[in-house]
Amino acid sequence: MLRISRLTDYGTVILVYLARQPGRRCSASDVAAGTHVALPTAQKLLKVLARAGLVVATRGAEGGYALARPATQISAADIVDALEGPVAITECSTEASQCELESLCLTGGAWQRINQAIRDALAEINLAELNCPPGTAQDERLADRLDFGRNN
């Protein structure tokens, strides 16, 4: 099963929360309370997201965390890269592949194309689009654009 980690899920929830606070800096405590993510986990994720350049941290009385750029300019690929590392569904999909069978493998090229398709799909979705409740018009437009849920 292909699945993002719980920390990546929580990190995305935190970024959506910050996207809903335009022009405001939020303390880690505010973020934890607003997202129901435990404070130590929120603090850890905010630091990782800041190191990745997705959020900015400001110290002081008026400090806190905010998105580093507009939500429309943060892709799902950026989020996954920051919290999971680059998408690589097989060993040969990584830049530093160490698969001893790679030179003999007949399926590696197909898996690399699949990996690229997943990466491209993640790059097409931005944080603003992730910030839409299921069943809303925005969610339907996103599903139509990506052709999700089609019974062909």
LUMMAR-585564 format. One record per atom (N, C-alpha, C, O): z, x, y; residue in three letters; atom name; residue number from 1. Coordinates in steps of 0.02 Angstrom, whole numbers. Each point is the difference from the previous one (the first is absolute). Layout:
<kegus>
       z       x       y  type  atom  seq
       Z       X       Y   ALA    CA  NUM
...
</kegus>
This chain:
<kegus>
       z       x       y  type  atom  seq
       0      42     -58   MET     N    1
       0     -42      58   MET    CA    1
       0      45      62   MET     C    1
      39      47       5   MET     O    1
     -82     -62      42   LEU     N    2
       0      33      64   LEU    CA    2
      48     -36      45   LEU     C    2
      -4     -61      10   LEU     O    2
      51      98      18   ARG     N    3
      51     -33      41   ARG    CA    3
      29      49      50   ARG     C    3
      12      58     -16   ARG     O    3
      -1     -82      77   ILE     N    4
      33      43      49   ILE    CA    4
      75      -1     -15   ILE     C    4
      25     -46     -32   ILE     O    4
       9      97      56   SER     N    5
      72       4     -12   SER    CA    5
      38     -49      44   SER     C    5
     -27     -26      49   SER     O    5
      88      13     -67   ARG     N    6
      43     -44      40   ARG    CA    6
       9      29      70   ARG     C    6
       1     -37      49   ARG     O    6
       5     104     -43   LEU     N    7
       7      30      66   LEU    CA    7
     -61     -11      44   LEU     C    7
       6     -10      60   LEU     O    7
     -65      11     -90   THR     N    8
     -61     -13      38   THR    CA    8
      -2     -73      21   THR     C    8
     -20     -16      56   THR     O    8
      42     -28     -99   ASP     N    9
       5     -71      17   ASP    CA    9
      48      -9      59   ASP     C    9
     -17     -34      48   ASP     O    9
      76      65     -52   TYR     N   10
      49      -5      54   TYR    CA   10
     -26      32      64   TYR     C   10
      12     -25      54   TYR     O   10
     -46      81     -61   GLY     N   11
     -29      33      58   GLY    CA   11
     -50     -44      36   GLY     C   11
      -3      -1      62   GLY     O   11
     -37     -36    -100   THR     N   12
     -48     -46      29   THR    CA   12
      36     -57      35   THR     C   12
     -20     -20      55   THR     O   12
      73      -5     -85   VAL     N   13
      40     -54      31   VAL    CA   13
      28      26      67   VAL     C   13
       0     -37      49   VAL     O   13
      24      98     -48   ILE     N   14
      28      30      61   ILE    CA   14
     -55       6      54   ILE     C   14
      12     -17      58   ILE     O   14
     -71      39     -78   LEU     N   15
     -54       7      49   LEU    CA   15
     -21     -69      27   LEU     C   15
     -14      -6      60   LEU     O   15
      12     -44    -103   VAL     N   16
     -17     -68      24   VAL    CA   16
      54     -24      49   VAL     C   16
     -17     -30      51   VAL     O   16
      80      44     -66   TYR     N   17
      54     -19      45   TYR    CA   17
     -10      33      69   TYR     C   17
       5     -33      52   TYR     O   17
     -20      98     -52   LEU     N   18
     -11      35      63   LEU    CA   18
     -61     -27      37   LEU     C   18
      -1      -3      61   LEU     O   18
     -51     -17     -99   ALA     N   19
     -60     -28      31   ALA    CA   19
      16     -65      35   ALA     C   19
     -34     -19      48   ALA     O   19
      85     -16     -71   ARG     N   20
      19     -64      31   ARG    CA   20
      48       9      59   ARG     C   20
      24     -48      28   ARG     O   20
     -12     111     -10   GLN     N   21
      45      15      56   GLN    CA   21
     -39      41      53   GLN     C   21
      21      55      17   GLN     O   21
     -77     -81       7   PRO     N   22
     -40      40      47   PRO    CA   22
      38      19      63   PRO     C   22
      35     -42      30   PRO     O   22
     -41     104     -10   GLY     N   23
      32      24      61   GLY    CA   23
      75      10      -6   GLY     C   23
      33      14      50   GLY     O   23
      -6     -21    -109   ARG     N   24
      73       7     -10   ARG    CA   24
      14      56     -49   ARG     C   24
     -35       8     -49   ARG     O   24
      87      30      64   ARG     N   25
      23      51     -47   ARG    CA   25
      58     -31     -40   ARG     C   25
      45     -31      29   ARG     O   25
     -47      40     -93   CYS     N   26
      51     -30     -45   CYS    CA   26
      41      55     -32   CYS     C   26
     -27      50     -25   CYS     O   26
      92     -59      25   SER     N   27
      43      47     -36   SER    CA   27
     -10      -9     -75   SER     C   27
     -26     -51     -22   SER     O   27
      47     100     -16   ALA     N   28
      -3      -6     -73   ALA    CA   28
      41     -59     -23   ALA     C   28
     -19     -34     -47   ALA     O   28
      75      21      80   SER     N   29
      42     -58     -17   SER    CA   29
     -37     -65      12   SER     C   29
       4     -46     -40   SER     O   29
     -40      42      96   ASP     N   30
     -40     -60      15   ASP    CA   30
     -53     -11     -53   ASP     C   30
     -11     -55     -25   ASP     O   30
     -22     110       6   VAL     N   31
     -53      -4     -50   VAL    CA   31
      29     -23     -67   VAL     C   31
     -28     -44     -33   VAL     O   31
      84      73      13   ALA     N   32
      32     -18     -63   ALA    CA   32
      20     -74       1   ALA     C   32
     -12     -36     -49   ALA     O   32
      42      14     103   ALA     N   33
      21     -71       5   ALA    CA   33
     -60     -47       0   ALA     C   33
       1     -52     -32   ALA     O   33
     -53      71      68   GLY     N   34
     -59     -43       6   GLY    CA   34
     -43      -3     -62   GLY     C   34
     -38     -47     -10   GLY     O   34
      44      98     -34   THR     N   35
     -42       2     -60   THR    CA   35
      40     -11     -64   THR     C   35
     -29     -10     -53   THR     O   35
      95      11      58   HIS     N   36
      45      -6     -58   HIS    CA   36
      -8      59     -47   HIS     C   36
      15      -5     -60   HIS     O   36
     -38      62      86   VAL     N   37
      -2      63     -37   VAL    CA   37
      66      36      15   VAL     C   37
      21       3      58   VAL     O   37
      10      23    -108   ALA     N   38
      64      35       9   ALA    CA   38
      -7      54      53   ALA     C   38
     -51      35       2   ALA     O   38
     102     -27      40   LEU     N   39
      -3      48      55   LEU    CA   39
     -18      70     -23   LEU     C   39
     -44      31      31   LEU     O   39
      75      -3     -83   PRO     N   40
     -19      69     -19   PRO    CA   40
     -74       5     -21   PRO     C   40
     -33      50      14   PRO     O   40
       7    -102     -46   THR     N   41
     -70       0     -20   THR    CA   41
     -45      -6      62   THR     C   41
     -50      34       5   THR     O   41
      69     -78      41   ALA     N   42
     -39      -7      62   ALA    CA   42
      -2      65      39   ALA     C   42
     -52      20      25   ALA     O   42
     110      14     -20   GLN     N   43
       3      64      35   GLN    CA   43
     -46      51     -33   GLN     C   43
     -37      36      34   GLN     O   43
      40     -32     -99   LYS     N   44
     -42      48     -38   LYS    CA   44
     -74     -15      12   LYS     C   44
     -39      46      14   LYS     O   44
      20    -109     -19   LEU     N   45
     -70     -18       8   LEU    CA   45
     -24      11      72   LEU     C   45
     -56      22      10   LEU     O   45
      98     -38      39   LEU     N   46
     -19      11      69   LEU    CA   46
     -13      74      14   LEU     C   46
     -46      18      37   LEU     O   46
      85      26     -67   LYS     N   47
     -11      73       8   LYS    CA   47
     -66      21     -32   LYS     C   47
     -37      38      30   LYS     O   47
      23     -64     -89   VAL     N   48
     -63      16     -33   VAL    CA   48
     -59     -26      41   VAL     C   48
     -49      36       9   VAL     O   48
      54     -97      15   LEU     N   49
     -53     -30      40   LEU    CA   49
     -10      37      66   LEU     C   49
     -56       6      25   LEU     O   49
     111      19       3   ALA     N   50
      -6      40      62   ALA    CA   50
     -34      67     -14   ALA     C   50
     -44      21      38   ALA     O   50
      63      12     -93   ARG     N   51
     -33      63     -18   ARG    CA   51
     -75      -9     -12   ARG     C   51
     -40      44      14   ARG     O   51
      22    -102     -40   ALA     N   52
     -71     -15     -14   ALA    CA   52
     -37     -22      63   ALA     C   52
     -61      -9      -2   ALA     O   52
      96       0      57   GLY     N   53
     -32     -20      63   GLY    CA   53
     -15     -75       5   GLY     C   53
     -40     -20      42   GLY     O   53
      72     -20     -84   LEU     N   54
     -11     -73       4   LEU    CA   54
      49     -34      47   LEU     C   54
     -15     -52      28   LEU     O   54
      74      82     -19   VAL     N   55
      48     -25      48   VAL    CA   55
      22      58      44   VAL     C   55
      -5      59     -19   VAL     O   55
      30     -76      77   VAL     N   56
      30      50      44   VAL    CA   56
      74     -15       7   VAL     C   56
      20     -58       2   VAL     O   56
      18     111       1   ALA     N   57
      73      -7       7   ALA    CA   57
      19      29      68   ALA     C   57
     -22      54      19   ALA     O   57
      63     -92      17   THR     N   58
      24      22      66   THR    CA   58
      76      -1      -3   THR     C   58
      31     -49     -20   THR     O   58
      -2     105      41   ARG     N   59
      74       5       1   ARG    CA   59
      27     -28      66   ARG     C   59
     -36      -8      49   ARG     O   59
     100      -6     -50   GLY     N   60
      34     -21      61   GLY    CA   60
      17     -74       0   GLY     C   60
     -14     -37     -47   GLY     O   60
      45      17     103   ALA     N   61
      24     -69       7   ALA    CA   61
     -57     -51      -5   ALA     C   61
       9     -55     -27   ALA     O   61
     -66      72      52   GLU     N   62
     -58     -45      -3   GLU    CA   62
     -47      19     -57   GLU     C   62
     -58     -21      -2   GLU     O   62
      83      61     -45   GLY     N   63
     -41      25     -55   GLY    CA   63
      -9     -49     -56   GLY     C   63
      23     -57       3   GLY     O   63
     -56      81     -54   GLY     N   64
     -13     -40     -59   GLY    CA   64
     -68      16     -29   GLY     C   64
     -29      52      17   GLY     O   64
       5     -95     -59   TYR     N   65
     -64      10     -33   TYR    CA   65
     -51     -52      23   TYR     C   65
      18     -57      14   TYR     O   65
     -80      78     -11   ALA     N   66
     -56     -44      17   ALA    CA   66
     -62      26     -35   ALA     C   66
      -2      58     -21   ALA     O   66
     -48    -100      14   LEU     N   67
     -63      23     -28   LEU    CA   67
     -29      55      44   LEU     C   67
       5      -3      61   LEU     O   67
     -36      53     -92   ALA     N   68
     -30      55      37   ALA    CA   68
     -67     -20      30   ALA     C   68
     -23      31      48   ALA     O   68
      -9     -82     -76   ARG     N   69
     -64     -25      26   ARG    CA   69
      -4     -74     -17   ARG     C   69
      40     -25     -39   ARG     O   69
     -88     -10      68   PRO     N   70
      -5     -71     -14   PRO    CA   70
      -8     -15     -74   PRO     C   70
     -28      40     -37   PRO     O   70
      53     -97      16   ALA     N   71
      -2     -20     -70   ALA    CA   71
     -72      -3     -27   ALA     C   71
     -11      12     -59   ALA     O   71
     -37     -27     102   THR     N   72
     -70      -2     -21   THR    CA   72
     -27      70     -16   THR     C   72
     -53       6     -32   THR     O   72
      89      46      52   GLN     N   73
     -22      69     -11   GLN    CA   73
      40      35     -55   GLN     C   73
      -6      61      -8   GLN     O   73
      46     -98     -29   ILE     N   74
      38      27     -57   ILE    CA   74
     -26     -35     -62   ILE     C   74
      11     -60      -9   ILE     O   74
     -44      97     -35   SER     N   75
     -29     -30     -60   SER    CA   75
      50       0     -57   SER     C   75
      49      38      -1   SER     O   75
     -62     -81     -47   ALA     N   76
      39       0     -62   ALA    CA   76
      -5      69     -33   ALA     C   76
      48      22     -31   ALA     O   76
    -105      10      36   ALA     N   77
      -8      68     -28   ALA    CA   77
      48      49      35   ALA     C   77
      29      43     -33   ALA     O   77
     -22     -49      99   ASP     N   78
      47      43      37   ASP    CA   78
      71     -10     -27   ASP     C   78
      37      49      -8   ASP     O   78
     -19    -111      -5   ILE     N   79
      68     -16     -23   ILE    CA   79
      11      29     -70   ILE     C   79
      50      33     -13   ILE     O   79
     -98     -45     -32   VAL     N   80
       6      26     -68   VAL    CA   80
       1      76       0   VAL     C   80
      41      30     -35   VAL     O   80
     -84       1      75   ASP     N   81
      -1      73       4   ASP    CA   81
      67      27      23   ASP     C   81
      25      50     -27   ASP     O   81
       5     -82      77   ALA     N   82
      64      23      27   ALA    CA   82
      57      -6     -50   ALA     C   82
      43      44      -3   ALA     O   82
     -44     -97     -36   LEU     N   83
      58     -14     -43   LEU    CA   83
     -11      18     -74   LEU     C   83
      49      11     -36   LEU     O   83
    -111      -9      14   GLU     N   84
     -15      15     -70   GLU    CA   84
     -38      65      -9   GLU     C   84
       2      31     -54   GLU     O   84
     -37     -11     106   GLY     N   85
     -47      55      -6   GLY    CA   85
     -69     -31     -10   GLY     C   85
      -7     -61      -7   GLY     O   85
     -45     102       8   PRO     N   86
     -68     -27      -6   PRO    CA   86
     -10     -39     -65   PRO     C   86
      28      17     -52   PRO     O   86
     -68     -70      56   VAL     N   87
     -15     -41     -58   VAL    CA   87
     -36      43     -52   VAL     C   87
     -50      33      15   VAL     O   87
      76     -33     -76   ALA     N   88
     -31      37     -55   ALA    CA   88
      20     -35     -64   ALA     C   88
      55      10     -25   ALA     O   88
    -100     -51      -2   ILE     N   89
      18     -38     -59   ILE    CA   89
      -6      41     -65   ILE     C   89
      28     -19     -51   ILE     O   89
     -64      74      54   THR     N   90
      -4      46     -57   THR    CA   90
       9      71      26   THR     C   90
      -7      12      60   THR     O   90
      22      33    -104   GLU     N   91
       8      71      20   GLU    CA   91
     -63      27      33   GLU     C   91
       4      37      48   GLU     O   91
     -62     -56     -75   CYS     N   92
     -62      28      28   CYS    CA   92
     -18     -32      67   CYS     C   92
     -48      21      32   CYS     O   92
      86     -71     -10   SER     N   93
     -11     -31      65   SER    CA   93
      34      38      56   SER     C   93
     -10     -15      59   SER     O   93
      52      63     -76   THR     N   94
      36      39      51   THR    CA   94
     -43      59      22   THR     C   94
     -43      23     -37   THR     O   94
      56       1      97   GLU     N   95
     -36      58      24   GLU    CA   95
      18      63     -39   GLU     C   95
     -42      44     -10   GLU     O   95
     104     -40     -12   ALA     N   96
      24      58     -37   ALA    CA   96
       5     -16     -74   ALA     C   96
      52      12     -32   ALA     O   96
    -104     -40       4   SER     N   97
       1     -22     -69   SER    CA   97
      16      57     -47   SER     C   97
     -25      56       7   SER     O   97
      69     -71     -55   GLN     N   98
      19      50     -50   GLN    CA   98
     -11     -26     -70   GLN     C   98
      35      21     -47   GLN     O   98
     -82     -66      38   CYS     N   99
     -13     -28     -66   CYS    CA   99
     -40      50     -41   CYS     C   99
     -54      22      21   CYS     O   99
      81      -5     -78   GLU     N  100
     -34      49     -43   GLU    CA  100
     -62     -28     -34   GLU     C  100
     -41      38     -26   GLU     O  100
      34    -104      26   LEU     N  101
     -58     -31     -32   LEU    CA  101
     -55     -18      49   LEU     C  101
     -53     -25     -20   LEU     O  101
      64      38      84   GLU     N  102
     -47     -24      51   GLU    CA  102
     -72      23     -12   GLU     C  102
     -46     -40      10   GLU     O  102
      35     101     -32   SER     N  103
     -68      24     -11   SER    CA  103
     -34     -33     -59   SER     C  103
     -62       0      -5   SER     O  103
     101     -30     -41   LEU     N  104
     -28     -32     -59   LEU    CA  104
       0     -76       4   LEU     C  104
     -30     -33     -42   LEU     O  104
      63       6      92   CYS     N  105
      12     -72       4   CYS    CA  105
     -62     -38      22   CYS     C  105
     -34      20      47   CYS     O  105
      21     -75     -81   LEU     N  106
     -57     -42      17   LEU    CA  106
      18     -56      47   LEU     C  106
     -44     -32      29   LEU     O  106
     109      19     -19   THR     N  107
      22     -57      41   THR    CA  107
      24      20      70   THR     C  107
      11     -43      42   THR     O  107
      -3     107     -31   GLY     N  108
      29      23      64   GLY    CA  108
     -39     -24      61   GLY     C  108
      31     -22      49   GLY     O  108
     -97      24     -52   GLY     N  109
     -40     -21      58   GLY    CA  109
      11     -74      16   GLY     C  109
       4     -18      59   GLY     O  109
       1     -23    -111   ALA     N  110
      11     -72      12   ALA    CA  110
      69     -11      30   ALA     C  110
       7     -39      47   ALA     O  110
      44      73     -73   TRP     N  111
      68      -7      28   TRP    CA  111
       2      24      72   TRP     C  111
      36     -28      41   TRP     O  111
     -73      80     -24   GLN     N  112
      -1      24      69   GLN    CA  112
     -33     -51      46   GLN     C  112
      22      -9      57   GLN     O  112
     -74     -26     -81   ARG     N  113
     -32     -53      40   ARG    CA  113
      48     -58      10   ARG     C  113
       5     -29      54   ARG     O  113
      32      11    -108   ILE     N  114
      49     -54       5   ILE    CA  114
      55      20      50   ILE     C  114
      20     -41      41   ILE     O  114
       3     102     -45   ASN     N  115
      51      24      46   ASN    CA  115
     -24      -5      72   ASN     C  115
      37     -21      45   ASN     O  115
    -100      41     -33   GLN     N  116
     -28      -3      68   GLN    CA  116
      -5     -72      24   GLN     C  116
      12     -14      58   GLN     O  116
     -30     -33    -103   ALA     N  117
      -4     -70      19   ALA    CA  117
      68     -27      20   ALA     C  117
       6     -38      48   ALA     O  117
      46      57     -85   ILE     N  118
      68     -21      18   ILE    CA  118
      19      29      67   ILE     C  118
      27     -35      43   ILE     O  118
     -41      98     -33   ARG     N  119
      15      34      64   ARG    CA  119
     -36     -35      57   ARG     C  119
      29     -12      53   ARG     O  119
     -93      -4     -63   ASP     N  120
     -39     -34      52   ASP    CA  120
      29     -69      17   ASP     C  120
       3     -19      58   ASP     O  120
      18     -18    -110   ALA     N  121
      30     -66      11   ALA    CA  121
      64       6      40   ALA     C  121
      13     -40      45   ALA     O  121
      28      90     -60   LEU     N  122
      63      11      37   LEU    CA  122
     -15      19      72   LEU     C  122
      36     -20      46   LEU     O  122
     -89      58     -35   ALA     N  123
     -18      22      68   ALA    CA  123
     -26     -59      42   ALA     C  123
       5       2      61   ALA     O  123
     -32     -54     -94   GLU     N  124
     -27     -57      37   GLU    CA  124
      54     -47      26   GLU     C  124
     -13     -38      47   GLU     O  124
      72      39     -75   ILE     N  125
      53     -46      19   ILE    CA  125
      47      36      48   ILE     C  125
      23      56     -15   ILE     O  125
      -8     -88      71   ASN     N  126
      46      32      47   ASN    CA  126
      67     -37       1   ASN     C  126
       7     -54     -28   ASN     O  126
      41      84      61   LEU     N  127
      68     -27       3   LEU    CA  127
       1     -70      31   LEU     C  127
      39     -42     -21   LEU     O  127
     -81      30      70   ALA     N  128
      -3     -66      31   ALA    CA  128
     -20     -53     -52   ALA     C  128
      25     -56       1   ALA     O  128
     -70      75     -46   GLU     N  129
     -22     -46     -53   GLU    CA  129
      54      -8     -53   GLU     C  129
       6     -54     -30   GLU     O  129
      32     106      17   LEU     N  130
      56      -6     -47   LEU    CA  130
      55     -44      27   LEU     C  130
      42     -25     -37   LEU     O  130
     -42      15     102   ASN     N  131
      51     -39      35   ASN    CA  131
     -21     -73       5   ASN     C  131
       4     -30      54   ASN     O  131
     -26       1    -110   CYS     N  132
     -19     -70       1   CYS    CA  132
      30     -36     -60   CYS     C  132
     -10      21     -57   CYS     O  132
      47     -75      69   PRO     N  133
      30     -37     -55   PRO    CA  133
     -52     -31     -46   PRO     C  133
     -53     -19      24   PRO     O  133
      67      15     -89   PRO     N  134
     -46     -32     -47   PRO    CA  134
     -14     -72      21   PRO     C  134
      44     -36      23   PRO     O  134
    -107      16     -33   GLY     N  135
     -19     -69      14   GLY    CA  135
     -20     -13      72   GLY     C  135
     -21     -56      17   GLY     O  135
      28     106      27   THR     N  136
     -20     -10      70   THR    CA  136
     -75      10       7   THR     C  136
     -33      26     -45   THR     O  136
       6     -47     102   ALA     N  137
     -72       9      12   ALA    CA  137
     -18      74      -1   ALA     C  137
     -53      19     -26   ALA     O  137
      96      23      53   GLN     N  138
     -13      72       0   GLN    CA  138
      -2      27     -71   GLN     C  138
     -43      41     -17   GLN     O  138
      88     -65     -26   ASP     N  139
       1      20     -70   ASP    CA  139
     -64     -22     -35   ASP     C  139
     -28      38     -39   ASP     O  139
       5     -98      53   GLU     N  140
     -62     -25     -30   GLU    CA  140
     -60      41      22   GLU     C  140
     -43      16     -41   GLU     O  140
      40       3     105   ARG     N  141
     -56      41      24   ARG    CA  141
       1      68     -35   ARG     C  141
     -53      26     -18   ARG     O  141
     112       3       9   LEU     N  142
       6      64     -34   LEU    CA  142
     -23      -7     -73   LEU     C  142
     -37      42     -25   LEU     O  142
      59     -94      -8   ALA     N  143
     -20     -12     -70   ALA    CA  143
     -76      -9      -5   ALA     C  143
     -31      26     -46   ALA     O  143
       2     -63      93   ASP     N  144
     -72     -10       0   ASP    CA  144
     -36      66      10   ASP     C  144
     -50      15     -34   ASP     O  144
      74      25      81   ARG     N  145
     -31      65      15   ARG    CA  145
       1      46     -61   ARG     C  145
     -48      36     -13   ARG     O  145
     103     -37     -23   LEU     N  146
       8      44     -58   LEU    CA  146
     -23     -32     -64   LEU     C  146
      -2      32     -53   LEU     O  146
     -15     -97      56   ASP     N  147
     -22     -38     -58   ASP    CA  147
      54      -3     -54   ASP     C  147
     -16       3     -59   ASP     O  147
      79      -9      79   PHE     N  148
      55      -7     -47   PHE    CA  148
       2     -71     -26   PHE     C  148
     -19     -47      34   PHE     O  148
      43      40     -95   GLY     N  149
      13     -65     -28   GLY    CA  149
     -62     -40     -16   GLY     C  149
       4     -61      -8   GLY     O  149
     -60      93       3   ARG     N  150
     -62     -36     -16   ARG    CA  150
      -6      -7     -75   ARG     C  150
      13      47     -38   ARG     O  150
     -33    -105      16   ASN     N  151
     -14     -11     -71   ASN    CA  151
     -75       1      -9   ASN     C  151
     -34     -51       7   ASN     O  151
       8     109     -23   ASN     N  152
     -73       7      -9   ASN    CA  152
     -19      -5     -72   ASN     C  152
     -59       5     -17   ASN     O  152
</kegus>
